[in-house]
């Protein structure tokens, strides 16, 4: 127990036979439950965890018959934590990549600062960011921009960071059927929290890369992330600004998109006209540009209001 709160750690594990042991061993004594979900590993991960169960009564093992993905493993772990009576659920990957010394900072953000969801951010300290491979930096920057717009958490960065803590009260309200079962777990979680307008906070947790092996498939997972964020963005905007309240964001955004569409149509029409005998005047030729500029201004205004309306 930590500061009067019961804490469970969800540990997704896939082919981490050499790393799962050190991960379990370094988890502090104040953690009440350590729930390891073996995602149909092909190595001896299950055997290693079973040995720790005999030594540490806090450890619980969940075995998946088929590989369902890291997101599904976390959900299983969190569900188990809820059933055991945990007040807060934390995610620590089974590859020993998440340093437990930052657990108090993560938990204090939830307990003392009353955040509904706390997450690590490797982008706060630029010097420590140098440890991150350049491909991951580029990917994270792209994902950050997409998720900011999709979730409405404009002050939150590093959305792919899986070192998180969530209150049971908040977790119960999340529609789990809309949470990604693989590597879009974190992005889809932020989007759903944005729809629920929950308080999310970033924590400075430096990047650390050891002996873990990444199972991310860049092309497949990038496409899935883009699809998740675009779909989530429309869902959030519709629910928060269109369905629940006829908000100015809805007016500005819909008007801006309409103007951009009209700009494209008129521009295409003028292009077709130019292929024959010139008939458009100089003033007519400016219409697409004017519509484009005004449309962009309307969309910018919608984004500004959305930023000001970020859940606090």
QUITAHU-V701889 format. One record per residue. N is the residue number from 1. OMEGA is omega in whole degrees, -180 to 180 (NA if undefined). NEAR is the number of other C-alpha atoms within 12 Angstrom. D_LAST is the distance of its C-alpha to the last C-alpha in Angstrom with 1 decimal. Layout:
n=N omega=OMEGA near=NEAR d_last=D_LAST
n=N omega=OMEGA near=NEAR d_last=D_LAST
//
This chain:
n=1 omega=-178 near=21 d_last=27.4
n=2 omega=179 near=25 d_last=24.7
n=3 omega=176 near=16 d_last=23.6
n=4 omega=-179 near=16 d_last=24.6
n=5 omega=176 near=23 d_last=22.9
n=6 omega=-174 near=27 d_last=25.0
n=7 omega=173 near=41 d_last=24.1
n=8 omega=178 near=45 d_last=25.6
n=9 omega=175 near=51 d_last=25.9
n=10 omega=-176 near=48 d_last=26.4
n=11 omega=176 near=50 d_last=28.9
n=12 omega=-175 near=52 d_last=29.8
n=13 omega=176 near=51 d_last=33.3
n=14 omega=180 near=39 d_last=35.7
n=15 omega=-179 near=30 d_last=38.9
n=16 omega=-176 near=37 d_last=37.7
n=17 omega=-178 near=29 d_last=40.8
n=18 omega=-175 near=25 d_last=41.0
n=19 omega=-177 near=30 d_last=37.3
n=20 omega=178 near=43 d_last=36.2
n=21 omega=178 near=31 d_last=38.3
n=22 omega=178 near=23 d_last=36.7
n=23 omega=-180 near=35 d_last=33.2
n=24 omega=-176 near=45 d_last=34.1
n=25 omega=-176 near=25 d_last=36.0
n=26 omega=179 near=23 d_last=33.2
n=27 omega=-175 near=36 d_last=30.6
n=28 omega=-178 near=24 d_last=30.4
n=29 omega=-178 near=22 d_last=32.2
n=30 omega=175 near=22 d_last=29.1
n=31 omega=-174 near=35 d_last=28.1
n=32 omega=-176 near=30 d_last=29.5
n=33 omega=175 near=40 d_last=30.0
n=34 omega=-174 near=45 d_last=30.6
n=35 omega=-178 near=49 d_last=30.8
n=36 omega=176 near=48 d_last=32.6
n=37 omega=178 near=47 d_last=32.8
n=38 omega=-173 near=42 d_last=35.9
n=39 omega=179 near=36 d_last=35.5
n=40 omega=179 near=26 d_last=39.3
n=41 omega=180 near=30 d_last=40.0
n=42 omega=179 near=18 d_last=43.4
n=43 omega=-175 near=19 d_last=44.0
n=44 omega=178 near=22 d_last=44.3
n=45 omega=-179 near=31 d_last=40.6
n=46 omega=-179 near=33 d_last=41.3
n=47 omega=-180 near=22 d_last=44.3
n=48 omega=-179 near=30 d_last=42.4
n=49 omega=180 near=42 d_last=39.6
n=50 omega=177 near=26 d_last=42.3
n=51 omega=180 near=21 d_last=43.9
n=52 omega=177 near=25 d_last=40.7
n=53 omega=180 near=23 d_last=40.4
n=54 omega=-177 near=14 d_last=43.7
n=55 omega=-174 near=15 d_last=42.5
n=56 omega=-177 near=23 d_last=39.0
n=57 omega=180 near=19 d_last=38.4
n=58 omega=-173 near=29 d_last=34.6
n=59 omega=175 near=35 d_last=35.2
n=60 omega=-179 near=34 d_last=35.2
n=61 omega=173 near=37 d_last=36.4
n=62 omega=-180 near=33 d_last=35.6
n=63 omega=175 near=28 d_last=38.0
n=64 omega=-178 near=25 d_last=37.3
n=65 omega=177 near=15 d_last=40.6
n=66 omega=179 near=15 d_last=39.4
n=67 omega=-176 near=22 d_last=37.0
n=68 omega=180 near=25 d_last=33.8
n=69 omega=-176 near=30 d_last=31.4
n=70 omega=180 near=40 d_last=28.8
n=71 omega=179 near=36 d_last=26.1
n=72 omega=179 near=36 d_last=28.5
n=73 omega=179 near=41 d_last=29.4
n=74 omega=180 near=50 d_last=25.8
n=75 omega=178 near=41 d_last=25.5
n=76 omega=179 near=34 d_last=28.8
n=77 omega=179 near=39 d_last=27.8
n=78 omega=179 near=44 d_last=24.6
n=79 omega=178 near=29 d_last=26.6
n=80 omega=178 near=30 d_last=29.2
n=81 omega=178 near=40 d_last=26.6
n=82 omega=-179 near=29 d_last=25.4
n=83 omega=-180 near=18 d_last=29.1
n=84 omega=176 near=23 d_last=29.8
n=85 omega=179 near=21 d_last=27.2
n=86 omega=176 near=34 d_last=24.6
n=87 omega=-179 near=35 d_last=21.3
n=88 omega=177 near=47 d_last=19.7
n=89 omega=-180 near=48 d_last=21.0
n=90 omega=176 near=48 d_last=21.2
n=91 omega=173 near=51 d_last=22.9
n=92 omega=-177 near=42 d_last=25.6
n=93 omega=-178 near=42 d_last=28.0
n=94 omega=-179 near=47 d_last=31.7
n=95 omega=176 near=33 d_last=32.8
n=96 omega=-177 near=31 d_last=31.9
n=97 omega=-176 near=34 d_last=29.5
n=98 omega=-175 near=38 d_last=26.6
n=99 omega=-177 near=30 d_last=27.4
n=100 omega=-180 near=31 d_last=26.9
n=101 omega=179 near=16 d_last=26.6
n=102 omega=179 near=29 d_last=22.9
n=103 omega=179 near=37 d_last=22.4
n=104 omega=180 near=27 d_last=21.7
n=105 omega=179 near=26 d_last=18.9
n=106 omega=-178 near=41 d_last=17.3
n=107 omega=179 near=44 d_last=17.9
n=108 omega=178 near=27 d_last=16.9
n=109 omega=179 near=29 d_last=13.3
n=110 omega=-174 near=37 d_last=13.3
n=111 omega=-175 near=26 d_last=15.6
n=112 omega=-178 near=17 d_last=14.9
n=113 omega=176 near=19 d_last=11.2
n=114 omega=175 near=23 d_last=10.6
n=115 omega=177 near=31 d_last=9.0
n=116 omega=-176 near=39 d_last=10.3
n=117 omega=178 near=46 d_last=11.6
n=118 omega=-178 near=46 d_last=12.7
n=119 omega=177 near=43 d_last=15.0
n=120 omega=177 near=39 d_last=17.6
n=121 omega=-178 near=33 d_last=17.7
n=122 omega=-175 near=35 d_last=21.3
n=123 omega=-175 near=30 d_last=20.7
n=124 omega=-180 near=20 d_last=19.3
n=125 omega=-176 near=17 d_last=22.9
n=126 omega=-178 near=16 d_last=25.3
n=127 omega=-178 near=12 d_last=28.4
n=128 omega=-179 near=18 d_last=27.5
n=129 omega=-179 near=24 d_last=26.6
n=130 omega=179 near=19 d_last=30.4
n=131 omega=-176 near=19 d_last=31.1
n=132 omega=177 near=22 d_last=29.5
n=133 omega=-175 near=15 d_last=32.1
n=134 omega=180 near=12 d_last=32.0
n=135 omega=180 near=13 d_last=31.9
n=136 omega=179 near=26 d_last=28.7
n=137 omega=-180 near=24 d_last=27.1
n=138 omega=180 near=18 d_last=28.0
n=139 omega=-179 near=25 d_last=26.9
n=140 omega=178 near=29 d_last=23.5
n=141 omega=178 near=21 d_last=23.0
n=142 omega=180 near=22 d_last=24.0
n=143 omega=-180 near=35 d_last=21.8
n=144 omega=-180 near=34 d_last=18.7
n=145 omega=180 near=28 d_last=19.4
n=146 omega=-175 near=34 d_last=20.0
n=147 omega=175 near=40 d_last=17.0
n=148 omega=-179 near=34 d_last=14.5
n=149 omega=-176 near=37 d_last=16.1
n=150 omega=-174 near=41 d_last=16.6
n=151 omega=-176 near=47 d_last=13.2
n=152 omega=177 near=45 d_last=11.0
n=153 omega=-175 near=41 d_last=9.3
n=154 omega=-180 near=31 d_last=11.1
n=155 omega=-178 near=27 d_last=10.2
n=156 omega=180 near=41 d_last=11.5
n=157 omega=179 near=36 d_last=15.3
n=158 omega=-175 near=41 d_last=18.2
n=159 omega=-179 near=46 d_last=17.4
n=160 omega=180 near=39 d_last=20.9
n=161 omega=-175 near=39 d_last=20.3
n=162 omega=180 near=39 d_last=21.3
n=163 omega=-171 near=44 d_last=20.6
n=164 omega=174 near=48 d_last=17.8
n=165 omega=-179 near=45 d_last=17.0
n=166 omega=178 near=47 d_last=15.7
n=167 omega=178 near=39 d_last=16.1
n=168 omega=179 near=30 d_last=19.0
n=169 omega=180 near=20 d_last=17.3
n=170 omega=-177 near=31 d_last=14.8
n=171 omega=-179 near=31 d_last=17.8
n=172 omega=-177 near=23 d_last=19.9
n=173 omega=-178 near=20 d_last=17.8
n=174 omega=177 near=29 d_last=18.0
n=175 omega=-172 near=19 d_last=21.1
n=176 omega=179 near=24 d_last=23.0
n=177 omega=179 near=15 d_last=25.6
n=178 omega=-180 near=28 d_last=23.1
n=179 omega=-178 near=31 d_last=22.3
n=180 omega=-178 near=32 d_last=24.6
n=181 omega=179 near=29 d_last=27.5
n=182 omega=-172 near=33 d_last=28.3
n=183 omega=175 near=35 d_last=26.5
n=184 omega=-179 near=36 d_last=23.8
n=185 omega=-175 near=35 d_last=22.3
n=186 omega=-178 near=42 d_last=19.3
n=187 omega=180 near=49 d_last=18.7
n=188 omega=177 near=42 d_last=19.1
n=189 omega=179 near=48 d_last=16.9
n=190 omega=180 near=53 d_last=13.9
n=191 omega=-180 near=46 d_last=15.0
n=192 omega=176 near=42 d_last=15.3
n=193 omega=177 near=41 d_last=12.0
n=194 omega=177 near=38 d_last=10.6
n=195 omega=179 near=33 d_last=13.1
n=196 omega=-179 near=30 d_last=12.0
n=197 omega=179 near=28 d_last=8.3
n=198 omega=-179 near=31 d_last=7.7
n=199 omega=-179 near=31 d_last=5.4
n=200 omega=-180 near=40 d_last=7.6
n=201 omega=175 near=36 d_last=9.0
n=202 omega=177 near=35 d_last=12.3
n=203 omega=179 near=37 d_last=15.2
n=204 omega=177 near=28 d_last=18.3
n=205 omega=-176 near=32 d_last=21.1
n=206 omega=176 near=29 d_last=24.2
n=207 omega=177 near=31 d_last=26.1
n=208 omega=179 near=24 d_last=29.1
n=209 omega=-179 near=21 d_last=31.9
n=210 omega=-176 near=16 d_last=34.9
n=211 omega=-176 near=16 d_last=37.5
n=212 omega=178 near=23 d_last=35.2
n=213 omega=-179 near=20 d_last=36.3
n=214 omega=178 near=19 d_last=33.8
n=215 omega=-180 near=17 d_last=34.4
n=216 omega=174 near=20 d_last=32.3
n=217 omega=-168 near=14 d_last=34.4
n=218 omega=-176 near=18 d_last=33.1
n=219 omega=-178 near=11 d_last=34.3
n=220 omega=-176 near=15 d_last=33.6
n=221 omega=177 near=24 d_last=30.1
n=222 omega=178 near=25 d_last=29.2
n=223 omega=180 near=17 d_last=30.4
n=224 omega=179 near=25 d_last=28.5
n=225 omega=179 near=39 d_last=25.2
n=226 omega=179 near=28 d_last=25.8
n=227 omega=-179 near=22 d_last=26.7
n=228 omega=-177 near=35 d_last=23.7
n=229 omega=-180 near=39 d_last=21.2
n=230 omega=178 near=25 d_last=23.2
n=231 omega=-180 near=24 d_last=23.6
n=232 omega=180 near=36 d_last=20.0
n=233 omega=180 near=33 d_last=18.9
n=234 omega=179 near=26 d_last=21.2
n=235 omega=-179 near=27 d_last=20.2
n=236 omega=-178 near=35 d_last=16.5
n=237 omega=-180 near=39 d_last=17.5
n=238 omega=-177 near=23 d_last=20.1
n=239 omega=-175 near=24 d_last=18.2
n=240 omega=-174 near=32 d_last=15.0
n=241 omega=-177 near=27 d_last=17.0
n=242 omega=-175 near=20 d_last=20.6
n=243 omega=-174 near=15 d_last=21.3
n=244 omega=179 near=15 d_last=18.9
n=245 omega=179 near=14 d_last=18.9
n=246 omega=-171 near=17 d_last=21.2
n=247 omega=177 near=21 d_last=18.5
n=248 omega=178 near=24 d_last=19.6
n=249 omega=180 near=31 d_last=18.2
n=250 omega=-179 near=30 d_last=20.8
n=251 omega=-179 near=24 d_last=23.5
n=252 omega=-176 near=29 d_last=23.0
n=253 omega=-179 near=32 d_last=22.7
n=254 omega=178 near=27 d_last=25.7
n=255 omega=180 near=25 d_last=27.7
n=256 omega=179 near=28 d_last=27.1
n=257 omega=178 near=26 d_last=28.2
n=258 omega=179 near=22 d_last=31.2
n=259 omega=177 near=28 d_last=32.3
n=260 omega=178 near=27 d_last=32.1
n=261 omega=179 near=21 d_last=34.2
n=262 omega=177 near=23 d_last=36.7
n=263 omega=179 near=27 d_last=36.8
n=264 omega=-179 near=22 d_last=37.8
n=265 omega=-179 near=19 d_last=40.3
n=266 omega=178 near=24 d_last=42.0
n=267 omega=178 near=25 d_last=42.1
n=268 omega=180 near=18 d_last=43.8
n=269 omega=179 near=20 d_last=46.2
n=270 omega=178 near=26 d_last=47.2
n=271 omega=179 near=19 d_last=47.7
n=272 omega=179 near=15 d_last=50.0
n=273 omega=-178 near=17 d_last=51.8
n=274 omega=-180 near=15 d_last=52.4
n=275 omega=178 near=12 d_last=54.3
n=276 omega=178 near=11 d_last=57.1
n=277 omega=-179 near=10 d_last=58.5
n=278 omega=-179 near=14 d_last=55.9
n=279 omega=-177 near=16 d_last=55.0
n=280 omega=177 near=20 d_last=51.5
n=281 omega=179 near=12 d_last=51.4
n=282 omega=-180 near=12 d_last=49.3
n=283 omega=179 near=12 d_last=47.1
n=284 omega=-179 near=20 d_last=46.6
n=285 omega=-180 near=22 d_last=45.7
n=286 omega=-176 near=17 d_last=42.8
n=287 omega=179 near=25 d_last=41.2
n=288 omega=-179 near=26 d_last=39.3
n=289 omega=180 near=25 d_last=38.0
n=290 omega=179 near=21 d_last=36.8
n=291 omega=180 near=27 d_last=35.1
n=292 omega=-178 near=26 d_last=33.4
n=293 omega=-180 near=21 d_last=32.1
n=294 omega=179 near=25 d_last=30.8
n=295 omega=179 near=28 d_last=29.3
n=296 omega=179 near=25 d_last=27.4
n=297 omega=178 near=21 d_last=26.2
n=298 omega=179 near=27 d_last=24.9
n=299 omega=177 near=27 d_last=23.0
n=300 omega=180 near=22 d_last=21.6
n=301 omega=178 near=23 d_last=20.4
n=302 omega=-180 near=29 d_last=18.7
n=303 omega=179 near=28 d_last=16.9
n=304 omega=179 near=20 d_last=15.9
n=305 omega=179 near=22 d_last=14.3
n=306 omega=178 near=32 d_last=12.5
n=307 omega=180 near=22 d_last=11.1
n=308 omega=-177 near=16 d_last=10.0
n=309 omega=-180 near=23 d_last=8.5
n=310 omega=179 near=28 d_last=6.3
n=311 omega=-178 near=27 d_last=3.8
n=312 omega=NA near=22 d_last=0.0
//
